[in-house]
Amino acid sequence: MPTGVENLGQLESQARAALEAAQSVQALTEARARFLGRKGSISSLLRGIGALDPAERGRVGQAVNASKQRIDEHFQARRRVLEAADQARAMERQALDVTLPGLVPPRGHLHPVTLIEREMTQFFSNLGFSIELGPEVETEYYNFEALNIPADHPSRDMQDTFFVEGGHVLRTHTSPVQIRAMSGRQPPFRFIAPGRVFRHDSDATHYPMFHQLEGFLVDERVTFGDLKGVLYAFAHQLMGPEVKLRFRAHFFPFTEPSAEMDFSWRGDWLEWGGCGMIHPRVLENCGIDSERYQGFAFGMGIDRTAMLRFGIPNIHLLFDGDVRVLEQI
Ligand code: PHE
């Protein structure tokens, strides 16, 4: 009765030849499967053993198992060879020339608004002003009430102010920092407060978020002349000696008298901000004796200054986050 092992030797040499012929680990694994896999020819020999004459089973089983083991050892050896070859090829592909110059990572730069803001704050630090900051989500008290802006004042209108849940607002100007800084302090003092402010407004020159620089100084015998002197020096430092300033009488609830200031730019007058002498009621709201002390305050747009300096025609280009724009600056 044929046991199927008559061809074992031949099968084994076929297996060796197939393993030897494989040129990749994958081809090798496939070749192994053809012989030793679940449906492989050696495995079917093993399965056939049960049908043999019991006297034959031991011998045949041993022979097939031994053959199986030799094929597997051959497989392992061949796999080590192929893997080593793979690795050598990969190393060659990734060969690193350490003498090549490195890639210089691209370097960013500060946003134009930050650059101008720093320049502005530097000027005032040199004059001895300290920086004060306040929250962007502000109470109506600091944003309006304490600044002498009554509840029915048009600047509280929905059209300008972003109201936040819980009776707060997004600050519409940096003037609330005046109140925060002055409360609990006694003059003399001088502060600047740069920061983001928010108004419901959007076109080529307006953005719902923009930056202001607030400045205020309180002491005995402070006059509007002091205010103008500081602002002239500031404008000249920032925009050159030819720049002219113009003050137009205006109204702000928190200053008296008040003015809007413009500066000359290439033959045009451009609005820069508001200023005035701090209203006595604002000083009193902060616990400062308004008979003895006076102060001036001003607030100006930082973004507009940056736009002029860098020749940016539309404020949206500053904040839409297009790096192609920012890279040009
Ligand atoms: N807070 C005013 C505004 O945003 C500007 C201002 C500041 C005016 C300080 C006078 C004094 O329009």
Residues whose N, C-alpha, C, O or C-beta is under 5 A from the ligand:
A	BS01	LIG	T172 H173 S175 F252 T255 G274 C275 G276 A297 F298 G299
